[in-house]
Amino acid sequence: MTTAQHKIGSGFGARSTADDVLHGIDLSGKLALVTGGYSGLGLETTRSLAKAGARVVVPARRPAVAREALDGIDGVEVDELDLGDLDSVRAFAERFLASGRVIDIVINNAGIMACPETRVGPGWETQFATNHLGHYALVNRLWPAIEPGGARVVAVSSTGHHLSGIRWDDVHWKNGYDKWEAYGQAKTANVLFAVHLDRLGRDSGVRAFSLHPGGILTPLQRHLPREEMVERGWIDENGVLLHPEAFKSPEQGAATQVWAATSPQLAGMGGVYCEDCDIAEPAPADGTRVGVREHAIDPDQAARLWELSAELTRVNAFA
């Protein structure tokens, strides 16, 4: 399979921050939407975009918590959205579209990781439903506001996509459940979503990207018991990082998604997976979890996932 997955020499790297990649970029007059933009990487993403002049809309499952976290950041507004509830997605989209505004940047940042087996909606596995299907429905419902401005849509994935492709015979884990493989499937879905959205939207000037932000300890780990993080060698028994050099700060972790959303270096590009503020290379054959796996950027699987998502959510802006 030929691929556009090759570094472009951005000049940035793993230790670049969101402010670094936005240096010299004026986002005045631009509107960005950042799901989960009030916690962890999302909070830093919102802060940096607003600092560069953007108006930032933060859809939040916990609006009161979001407003408190974002207090003092100018140019930010909060509205209610639960990605695990398609009625909530529809209601948020209707409210936003009624405002008549155009969206320039969408960052699908919200997500959950390695949670206990739970179900939402009609019995959907929660990680696939929240991380992928909710964002799929949101972007499709907001398409009338996304298309006119030739927006960039950024899907936050992770190296978790190395753990599993799409389980076409059992996407909702009805036959046994593995929290890490389920997370892996959801993160693969994020990459495939960007691949196909880019194919569908490029003629309108809409480009889509996915990315791995890097290893960062944030509230994303809230479902992991301390014992498991100790076992994985992340922290010691007292909760102290064992290898701090292996982790990024939130400011560094937010950089790649901000770079993908704003960088002029990506003009005319799309449908690629990024890491460390550059386009990622294909993953090596030895199984090392760097770069992007072929199953996550396969255009046929991307199209198949789009069709499945449209069937499940009954939403498709391109039908």
N, C-alpha and C positions, 0 to 999 in steps of 0.2 A: 504494500500500500504506500503510495507516495504521500508525503506529508509536508505541511508548512511548519512543522514543529522543529524549529532551529533557532538558536539564539541570534539576536540582532545586534548584540553589543550595546546595550542601552546606556552603559556607563554607571548604572546603579547595581546594587547587590544585596546580599542577605542582611547587611547592617544598615542599609538605607532606611530612612523613616518616611512617613507619609508627608511630612513637611518638606523633606529633601526632594521628593519627586514632584512636588507642587511648586517648587521654587521657580518664580518667574511666570507662573500660569495664573491668569486672572479669570476667575469663574463668576464674576459679577454678571447678573442677569440670567444665570443658569439655575435650573431647578434639578435637584438630585433627590432621589428616593432611596433610603437605606433601611432595609428591614433589620430589626434588631439593633438599630443604631443608637442604643442607649446603654450598652453593656459590652465589656471586653473590647474586641477589635472594632465592633460596630460603633462604640462610643468614640474611639480615637478617629475612626473614619469620618463620622459626623463632624467632630471638632475640626479636623483638618480641612474638610471641604468648606465648612462655614467660614473658617479663617481666610480661605482663598476667595471668598466672596459669594459662594453659592447659597441659595435658599435651600434648606434641607428639610424634607418631610420624613418623619420617622414613624412608620406604622408600628404599633407596639401592642403586645398581648396584655401588658400591664401599663396602661397609660399614665397612671399616677406615679408609678415608680420611674417611668421614662421621663416625665416632666421634672421630677426631683433630680434625676441624674444629669439632665441637660440644662438645668437652671444656670443661667449666667452665660450661656453660649448664644450669641445673637444670630438671628436668621434661621431659627429652627422651629418647626411646628410638629406637634404630636397628634396622631389619631389612632383609633383603636383598630387592631387587626390580629386575629388568631389564624395563623396559617394552617392549623389543623382542622379548621372549620370553614368549609367552602361557602357557607352562608355569610360568614364574617368577611371573607375575601370579596364576595360579590358586593356586600354593603359598603365596604371601604372603597372599592373601585367606583361604585356609583356616586359616592360623595365626592371623590376626587374629580371624576369626569364632569360633575356638575359645576365645578369651579372654572371650567374652561381653560385650564392651564396646560402647557406643553411640558413634557418631561425630557430633560437632556441626558440624565444619568440615572440608571437603575442599578443598585448593588444589592443582590440577593444574599445578604450577609447572615440572616438569622438561621439558626440550626440547633439541632440536638445531637448528642453523641452517646452511643453505647448505653442507651437507657434500658431498663428492664422491659420485658415484653408488655406492650400496651397497644391498645387499638383506638382508632378514632373513626368518625364517620360510619360507613357501612362495614366496619370490621377491618379497615386498612391498617397495616403495620405503621406505627407512628413515625419512625424515622423516614421511611420512604414518603409517607403522606405529608409530613411537615417540611422536610428538607427539599423535596422535589415537587410533589403534586401541588402543594399550596403556592409555591413560587411559579410553577407553570400556569396555574389558573390566574394568579395575580397579573403576570405579564400579559397574558392573552386578554384579560378583561381591560387592562389599561392600554391596550394597543392603540386606540384612537388618540391617546395623549403621547404615546411613545413614537409612533411613526412620523408625525409631522416635523419633529425636530431632528430626525436622524439620530436618535439617542444611541448611547452605548449601554448595553446590558451586560452586567458582570455577575457571574455565578460563582460563589465561593465554595470550592470543593476542598480537597485535601489529598495527602498521600494515602488517605484511607481508601481511595479508589483502587489502589493496588490489591486490596483485600478481597474484592468480589466484583465480577461483572453483574449484569442484570440477570436475575434468576427467572427466566421467562416462564418456566413451568410453575413457579410459586413465588411471585414477587411480594406477596404479603405474608410469607412465612407461616402458612397454615400447617405445615408439616415440620414441626420443630423450629426452634428459634436460637440463633446465635447473635448476640448483640453487636459483636464487632463485624461480622460478615454483613449483617443488616445495615450497619453504618457504611460499610464499604459499598454496598449496592446503591445506597442513597447518594454517596459522593460520586460514584460513576454516573449516576443519573444526572447530577449537576453538570458534569462535563458534556455528556451527550446532549443535554438540553441546549447548551451554548452552541454546540456544533450545528444542530439543526435550525435553531433560531437564526443563526448567522446566515445560513443558506436561504431561509425564507425572507429575511429582512434586508439583505444587502442591496437589493435593487431600490429599496426605499431609503437607503443610507443608514439603516440601523445595523450596527455590528455588535456581535456578542463574543464574550471571552469567559473563560473559567480559570481557576487558579488554586494553587496551594499557598496559604499565607505563611506557612512555617510553623514550627513547634512553639506554642505559647501557652502558658498556664493561665487560663481564664475561667469564667463561670461555665464554659462549655464542659468542663470536667466535673460538673456538679453531680453526675450520676455515678462517678467512679469512687468506690470506697478507698480510703487512704491505703489499706493493705494492698490493693491492686496497683496503685501508683508506686508503692514501695517495691512490690514484686517486679514491676517493669523497669525499676532502676531510675525512676524520675526523681524521687525524693527519699530522704531517710525517714526513720521512725518518728522524727520530730517535725516532719513536714518541710525540711530544708532541701532545696534543690541540690542534687548530687553533681550535676554537670551543667552549671548555669550557662556555659559557653554554647551548649547545644540548643538553648532556647532563645527566642526573640522576645524583646519587650513588646508591649501592645503597640507602641509607636512604630516599631519595625514590622510587626505583624500586619499592620494595616496598610503598609506601603504598597504591596503588590496589587491589592484591589484598587487602591487609589490611582496607581500608575496605569493599570488597565483601563480605568474609567476616564482618564483625562489626558494621557500622554500623546502629544503630536507624533511621537515616534511610531505609533500604531496606526496612523492614518492609512486607509486603504486596506487594512488587514482585519482579520476576524476569524472566529471559529477555532481559536487556538487556546491551549492550556499554558498558563504562565506560572513561574515560581521565581522567587528572589528578584523581582522587578525586571524580568526579561521573559521572552518566550522560552518554554522548557524544551529540552531535547527529548526524543523518544527514550523510554526506559531501557536500561541495559538488559541483556538476556540473562544475567546472573541473578535476577530477582531483587537486586538492590532497589529500595523504595525511593528512587529519585526519578525525575522526569515523568512522562505520561505513558501509561500502558495503552497498547493498541486497541484493546476492547473498549476504551473510553472515548476514542476519537473516530471510531468506525462509522462512516456516514450512513451505512445501511442500518446499523443498530440504532443510530440516532433517530432516523426516520421511523423505525419501528416503535421506539419509545414514545415519540411524539404522538403516533397514532393511538397507542395504548393510553397515554395520558389524556388525550382528547376523549376517548371512549369512557374512561373512568370519571373524569370531571365534567363531561358534557360541555366543554368549552374549547373552542378552536377559532381564533381570529382569522385563520387563513382558509377556513372551509368554504 
